[in-house]
Amino acid sequence: MGLHTPSEVKAAVTGYGSAEKKQVATMVAKILGLDAPPTPADASDALALAICHAWRTPAAAATPGAAGLTPAQRAWAEAEKSSRRP
């Protein structure tokens, strides 16, 4: 289980913590390779939350070279790893 704030989810998916719902929906569609943003809006929100949670899972961050991670997940894990260095 994980808890993520709305601004954290928006930042994870769009890069901007104050993104509008339409921006989140558009990025969810791009990330998942969909032809159109998911409908209803609650579906986009749920998918954005799932994407955020998956990208921020400690197991994924601990193994950035692990098979099955997307390039974005690997980049995120590397950025988190480098931010922890003294």
Backbone torsions as a table, in degrees:
resi	resn	phi	psi	omega
1	MET	NA	146.5	178.0
2	GLY	-144.9	153.0	177.1
3	LEU	-118.4	129.7	-179.8
4	HIS	-134.0	134.9	178.2
5	THR	-74.8	157.1	177.1
6	PRO	-56.0	-41.3	-179.1
7	SER	-68.7	-31.5	176.4
8	GLU	-66.1	-43.0	179.0
9	VAL	-64.4	-46.0	179.8
10	LYS	-61.2	-42.9	179.7
11	ALA	-65.4	-38.6	-179.9
12	ALA	-64.6	-39.0	-174.3
13	VAL	-88.1	-38.6	-174.7
14	THR	-110.2	-17.8	-174.7
15	GLY	88.4	2.1	-177.1
16	TYR	-139.0	116.2	-174.8
17	GLY	-68.5	-11.7	178.1
18	SER	-112.2	25.1	-178.2
19	ALA	-61.4	150.2	176.3
20	GLU	-79.1	160.2	-179.8
21	LYS	-55.9	-39.3	-179.3
22	LYS	-63.3	-38.9	178.6
23	GLN	-65.8	-41.9	178.8
24	VAL	-62.2	-47.1	-179.0
25	ALA	-60.9	-41.1	179.6
26	THR	-64.1	-43.3	179.7
27	MET	-70.1	-36.0	175.8
28	VAL	-59.0	-45.1	178.8
29	ALA	-60.9	-42.3	179.9
30	LYS	-66.8	-44.7	-179.1
31	ILE	-61.6	-41.4	-176.8
32	LEU	-89.6	-1.5	178.8
33	GLY	69.7	33.6	179.8
34	LEU	-88.2	153.1	178.5
35	ASP	-72.8	-27.6	-177.8
36	ALA	-147.2	157.1	176.8
37	PRO	-60.5	144.0	179.5
38	PRO	-63.9	147.5	174.6
39	THR	-128.7	149.1	-2.2
40	PRO	-72.1	-179.2	-178.0
41	ALA	-57.6	-33.3	178.6
42	ASP	-61.4	-31.1	178.6
43	ALA	-67.0	-42.0	176.8
44	SER	-62.9	-42.1	179.4
45	ASP	-62.1	-43.9	-179.5
46	ALA	-64.6	-41.9	178.6
47	LEU	-67.0	-38.5	177.3
48	ALA	-62.7	-41.3	178.0
49	LEU	-63.9	-42.8	178.6
50	ALA	-63.8	-41.1	178.0
51	ILE	-62.8	-47.7	179.1
52	CYS	-57.6	-47.7	-178.3
53	HIS	-63.0	-43.3	-179.7
54	ALA	-63.7	-41.1	-178.7
55	TRP	-71.5	-24.3	-176.4
56	ARG	-105.0	13.9	179.0
57	THR	-70.8	129.4	-179.2
58	PRO	-55.4	-36.2	-180.0
59	ALA	-61.4	-40.0	179.0
60	ALA	-69.0	-39.7	-179.3
61	ALA	-68.7	-30.5	-178.3
62	ALA	-73.9	-22.0	-177.4
63	THR	-130.3	71.0	-175.3
64	PRO	-61.9	-21.2	179.5
65	GLY	-94.5	6.7	-175.9
66	ALA	-63.9	143.3	177.7
67	ALA	-63.1	143.7	176.4
68	GLY	97.3	-13.7	177.3
69	LEU	-79.3	141.4	176.7
70	THR	-76.6	163.4	176.0
71	PRO	-57.0	-37.9	178.8
72	ALA	-65.6	-40.0	178.1
73	GLN	-65.7	-40.7	178.1
74	ARG	-63.9	-42.5	178.8
75	ALA	-63.3	-42.2	178.9
76	TRP	-62.2	-46.4	-178.8
77	ALA	-62.2	-41.4	178.6
78	GLU	-65.6	-39.8	178.7
79	ALA	-64.7	-42.6	177.2
80	GLU	-63.1	-43.1	-179.0
81	LYS	-62.1	-46.2	-178.2
82	SER	-69.5	-27.0	179.9
83	SER	-73.7	-17.3	-179.9
84	ARG	-86.4	-11.3	-178.2
85	ARG	-70.3	141.5	-179.8
86	PRO	-67.4	NA	NA
